[in-house]
């Protein structure tokens, strides 16, 4: 039997314009499918006084005016976008307009609600999507999983699940299995083996002839492939269709090359690639930055916030 993983509360980041609309649609659909509560959160960068001698009532009034204007704009815009999709609820029931930097507001609200998922759009023009602020800040510090929706939302029937064989891979597989079972989707588990990555882990300089016999790298590759295939075969998939794919190549590029076979990428943000307090690991960063389909970034339950 496939275990149930809670998805009871979803926070969706809402931008000024249309760039987050697909994230709103995705969050609403996921909330309906899983019976989760949904809150749409729009952050307003309220003005602050430039001179300390300015009467404090001025910024307070200005901030209130900015929040009121944003509230009116978003209720009207989102009301037109969603129509009757909220059922008995109204936009006023699910929208929160709060002051402060977007990433900080979303993280605080997710913590307050004990949210299971934060849903983000690209928060910028696609050509400028570099995870430089909001998305990267949320992904680095989120207390829960993060779903990034950079493209139009559609049916999800195929999951691409890259794993790095770290201790946290089992949690990523469990999340993928549960989601696939809930959506009626199939799972394609992927592991990318790279000789340069292995050389770097052994302290060998890249760009120079590699020391040691080539058979040592062949042996390492074969052992890694055997470990990967055994891990996937031993995992209890229940009734979820699945396959295991072992590729040689740079992980980020290989994952992106395989995205055409999927509707959603599910991957951890920790593991052998690492995630510091303020930045994503290289592989997660590269995939989230360039993926042309939604990505669900899994936070391990035993990791502390920002760890």
CORURFEN-V171023 format. One record per residue. N is the residue number from 0. RES is the residue in three letters. PHI is phi in radians with two decimals (none if undefined). BURIAL is # if it has 16 or more other ideal C-beta (glycine too) atoms within 10 Angstrom, else .. D_FIRST is the distance of its C-alpha to the first C-alpha in whole Angstrom. Layout:
N&RES&PHI&BURIAL&D_FIRST + N&RES&PHI&BURIAL&D_FIRST
This chain:
0&UNK&none&.&0 + 1&UNK&-1.39&.&4 + 2&UNK&-1.16&.&6 + 3&UNK&-1.60&.&9 + 4&UNK&-1.91&#&12 + 5&UNK&-1.13&.&16 + 6&UNK&-2.43&#&18 + 7&UNK&-1.94&.&21 + 8&UNK&-2.49&#&24 + 9&UNK&-2.19&#&25 + 10&UNK&-1.94&#&29 + 11&UNK&-2.03&#&31 + 12&UNK&-1.37&#&34 + 13&UNK&-2.02&#&37 + 14&UNK&-1.58&#&40 + 15&UNK&-1.15&.&43 + 16&UNK&-1.95&.&43 + 17&UNK&-1.50&.&41 + 18&UNK&-1.11&#&39 + 19&UNK&-1.73&#&36 + 20&UNK&-1.06&#&36 + 21&UNK&-1.21&#&33 + 22&UNK&-1.15&#&31 + 23&UNK&-1.10&#&32 + 24&UNK&-1.09&#&30 + 25&UNK&-1.10&#&27 + 26&UNK&-1.07&#&27 + 27&UNK&-1.15&#&27 + 28&UNK&-1.14&#&25 + 29&UNK&-1.12&#&22 + 30&UNK&-1.08&#&23 + 31&UNK&-1.18&.&23 + 32&UNK&-1.12&.&20 + 33&UNK&-1.84&#&18 + 34&UNK&1.16&.&20 + 35&UNK&-1.65&#&22 + 36&UNK&-1.28&.&26 + 37&UNK&-2.27&#&28 + 38&UNK&-2.25&#&31 + 39&UNK&-1.62&#&34 + 40&UNK&-2.05&#&36 + 41&UNK&-2.04&#&39 + 42&UNK&-1.70&#&41 + 43&UNK&-2.04&#&45 + 44&UNK&-1.36&.&47 + 45&UNK&-1.19&#&50 + 46&UNK&-1.26&.&53 + 47&UNK&-2.12&.&55 + 48&UNK&-1.15&.&58 + 49&UNK&-1.48&.&60 + 50&UNK&-1.90&.&63 + 51&UNK&-1.16&.&63 + 52&UNK&-1.44&.&66 + 53&UNK&-1.16&.&64 + 54&UNK&-0.98&.&64 + 55&UNK&-1.09&.&60 + 56&UNK&-1.21&.&60 + 57&UNK&-1.18&.&60 + 58&UNK&-1.12&.&57 + 59&UNK&-1.10&.&55 + 60&UNK&-1.19&.&57 + 61&UNK&-1.13&.&56 + 62&UNK&-1.09&.&52 + 63&UNK&-1.07&.&52 + 64&UNK&-1.14&.&53 + 65&UNK&-1.13&#&51 + 66&UNK&-1.17&#&48 + 67&UNK&-1.13&.&49 + 68&UNK&-1.12&.&50 + 69&UNK&-1.15&#&47 + 70&UNK&-1.06&#&45 + 71&UNK&-1.09&.&47 + 72&UNK&-1.11&.&46 + 73&UNK&-1.25&#&43 + 74&UNK&-1.12&#&42 + 75&UNK&-1.21&.&44 + 76&UNK&-1.16&#&43 + 77&UNK&-1.24&#&39 + 78&UNK&-1.07&.&40 + 79&UNK&-1.20&.&41 + 80&UNK&-1.17&.&39 + 81&UNK&-1.62&#&36 + 82&UNK&0.98&.&38 + 83&UNK&-1.71&.&36 + 84&UNK&-1.18&.&32 + 85&UNK&-1.44&#&32 + 86&UNK&1.18&.&32 + 87&UNK&-1.38&.&34 + 88&UNK&-1.46&.&34 + 89&UNK&-2.08&.&37 + 90&UNK&-1.01&#&38 + 91&UNK&-1.08&.&39 + 92&UNK&-1.27&.&36 + 93&UNK&-1.97&#&34 + 94&UNK&-1.67&#&37 + 95&UNK&-2.18&#&38 + 96&UNK&-1.96&#&41 + 97&UNK&-2.24&#&42 + 98&UNK&-1.45&.&45 + 99&UNK&2.28&.&44 + 100&UNK&-1.09&.&43 + 101&UNK&-1.00&#&40 + 102&UNK&-1.07&#&37 + 103&UNK&-1.10&.&39 + 104&UNK&-1.13&#&38 + 105&UNK&-1.11&#&35 + 106&UNK&-1.14&#&33 + 107&UNK&-1.13&.&35 + 108&UNK&-1.18&#&34 + 109&UNK&-1.09&#&30 + 110&UNK&-1.17&.&31 + 111&UNK&-1.09&.&32 + 112&UNK&-1.51&#&29 + 113&UNK&0.92&.&27 + 114&UNK&-1.13&#&25 + 115&UNK&-1.64&#&22 + 116&UNK&-2.72&#&24 + 117&UNK&-1.95&#&27 + 118&UNK&-1.97&#&28 + 119&UNK&-2.18&#&31 + 120&UNK&-1.64&#&34 + 121&UNK&-1.23&#&36 + 122&UNK&1.06&#&39 + 123&UNK&-2.99&#&41 + 124&UNK&-1.06&.&43 + 125&UNK&-0.98&.&40 + 126&UNK&-1.19&.&43 + 127&UNK&-1.85&.&44 + 128&UNK&-1.26&#&40 + 129&UNK&-2.22&.&40 + 130&UNK&0.96&#&38 + 131&UNK&-1.33&.&41 + 132&UNK&-2.42&.&41 + 133&UNK&-1.03&#&38 + 134&UNK&-1.09&#&35 + 135&UNK&-1.19&#&36 + 136&UNK&-1.10&#&36 + 137&UNK&-1.14&#&33 + 138&UNK&-1.12&#&31 + 139&UNK&-1.28&#&33 + 140&UNK&-2.07&#&33 + 141&UNK&-1.07&#&30 + 142&UNK&-1.45&#&28 + 143&UNK&-2.65&#&24 + 144&UNK&-1.19&#&23 + 145&UNK&-2.26&#&26 + 146&UNK&-1.88&#&26 + 147&UNK&-1.86&#&29 + 148&UNK&-2.05&#&30 + 149&UNK&-1.55&#&33 + 150&UNK&-2.32&.&33 + 151&UNK&-0.94&.&33 + 152&UNK&-1.33&#&29 + 153&UNK&-2.61&.&27 + 154&UNK&-1.05&.&24 + 155&UNK&-2.04&#&22 + 156&UNK&-2.10&.&20 + 157&UNK&-2.40&#&20 + 158&UNK&-1.90&#&20 + 159&UNK&-1.80&#&22 + 160&UNK&-2.16&#&20 + 161&UNK&-1.30&#&23 + 162&UNK&-2.27&#&23 + 163&UNK&-1.95&#&25 + 164&UNK&1.19&.&24 + 165&UNK&-1.34&#&25 + 166&UNK&-1.09&.&23 + 167&UNK&-1.53&#&21 + 168&UNK&-1.09&#&20 + 169&UNK&-1.08&.&16 + 170&UNK&-1.20&#&16 + 171&UNK&-1.10&#&17 + 172&UNK&-1.10&#&15 + 173&UNK&-1.12&#&12 + 174&UNK&-1.12&#&14 + 175&UNK&-1.12&#&14 + 176&UNK&-1.08&#&11 + 177&UNK&-1.11&#&10 + 178&UNK&-1.15&#&14 + 179&UNK&-1.09&#&13 + 180&UNK&-1.10&#&10 + 181&UNK&-1.25&#&12 + 182&UNK&-1.73&#&16 + 183&UNK&1.22&.&15 + 184&UNK&-1.89&#&16 + 185&UNK&-1.83&.&16 + 186&UNK&-2.03&#&17 + 187&UNK&-2.02&#&20 + 188&UNK&-1.52&#&20 + 189&UNK&-2.25&#&23 + 190&UNK&-2.27&#&26 + 191&UNK&-1.93&#&29 + 192&UNK&-1.87&#&32 + 193&UNK&-2.28&#&35 + 194&UNK&-1.04&#&38 + 195&UNK&-1.04&.&40 + 196&UNK&-1.12&#&37 + 197&UNK&-1.13&#&37 + 198&UNK&-1.08&#&41 + 199&UNK&-1.11&.&41 + 200&UNK&-1.16&.&38 + 201&UNK&-1.67&.&41 + 202&UNK&1.42&.&44 + 203&UNK&-1.60&.&45 + 204&UNK&-1.27&.&47 + 205&UNK&-1.46&.&46 + 206&UNK&1.60&.&49 + 207&UNK&-2.20&.&51 + 208&UNK&-0.99&.&50 + 209&UNK&-1.40&#&48 + 210&UNK&-1.36&.&49 + 211&UNK&1.62&.&47 + 212&UNK&-1.20&.&46 + 213&UNK&-1.11&.&44 + 214&UNK&-1.12&.&42 + 215&UNK&-1.14&.&41 + 216&UNK&-1.28&#&39 + 217&UNK&-1.09&.&38 + 218&UNK&-1.11&.&37 + 219&UNK&-1.13&.&35 + 220&UNK&-1.08&#&33 + 221&UNK&-1.11&.&32 + 222&UNK&-1.16&.&31 + 223&UNK&-1.16&#&29 + 224&UNK&-1.09&#&28 + 225&UNK&-1.11&.&26 + 226&UNK&-1.11&.&25 + 227&UNK&-1.09&#&23 + 228&UNK&-1.12&.&22 + 229&UNK&-1.18&.&21 + 230&UNK&-1.06&#&19 + 231&UNK&-1.22&#&17 + 232&UNK&-1.18&.&16 + 233&UNK&-1.40&.&15 + 234&UNK&-1.24&#&12 + 235&UNK&-1.43&.&9 + 236&UNK&-1.50&#&9 + 237&UNK&1.07&.&6 + 238&UNK&-1.71&.&8 + 239&UNK&-1.37&#&11 + 240&UNK&-1.08&.&14 + 241&UNK&-2.67&#&16 + 242&UNK&-2.54&.&19 + 243&UNK&-2.00&#&21 + 244&UNK&-2.22&#&24 + 245&UNK&-1.91&#&27 + 246&UNK&-2.16&#&30 + 247&UNK&-1.78&.&33 + 248&UNK&2.70&.&35 + 249&UNK&-1.11&#&35 + 250&UNK&-0.99&#&32 + 251&UNK&-1.05&#&33 + 252&UNK&-1.09&#&35 + 253&UNK&-1.14&#&32 + 254&UNK&-1.10&#&29 + 255&UNK&-1.13&#&32 + 256&UNK&-1.19&.&33 + 257&UNK&-1.61&#&29 + 258&UNK&-1.17&#&29 + 259&UNK&-1.14&.&30 + 260&UNK&-1.59&.&27 + 261&UNK&-2.44&#&25 + 262&UNK&-1.91&#&25 + 263&UNK&-2.71&#&23 + 264&UNK&-1.75&#&23 + 265&UNK&-2.05&#&21 + 266&UNK&-2.61&#&23 + 267&UNK&-1.41&#&23 + 268&UNK&-1.83&#&27 + 269&UNK&-2.15&#&27 + 270&UNK&2.17&#&27 + 271&UNK&-1.15&#&30 + 272&UNK&-1.41&#&32 + 273&UNK&1.42&.&32 + 274&UNK&-2.55&#&32 + 275&UNK&-1.37&.&35 + 276&UNK&-1.18&.&36 + 277&UNK&-2.14&.&38 + 278&UNK&-2.34&.&37 + 279&UNK&-1.36&#&34 + 280&UNK&-1.10&#&33 + 281&UNK&-1.03&.&35 + 282&UNK&-1.20&#&32 + 283&UNK&-1.04&#&30 + 284&UNK&-1.05&#&34 + 285&UNK&-1.09&#&35 + 286&UNK&-1.21&#&31 + 287&UNK&-1.12&#&31 + 288&UNK&-1.23&#&35 + 289&UNK&-2.00&.&35 + 290&UNK&-1.08&#&32 + 291&UNK&-1.83&.&33 + 292&UNK&-2.66&#&29 + 293&UNK&-1.10&#&27 + 294&UNK&-2.23&#&26 + 295&UNK&-1.81&#&23 + 296&UNK&-1.63&#&24 + 297&UNK&-1.62&#&22 + 298&UNK&-1.69&#&23 + 299&UNK&-1.20&#&22 + 300&UNK&-1.11&.&21 + 301&UNK&-1.62&.&24 + 302&UNK&-1.48&.&26 + 303&UNK&-1.34&.&29 + 304&UNK&-1.08&.&31 + 305&UNK&1.36&.&33 + 306&UNK&-1.64&.&32
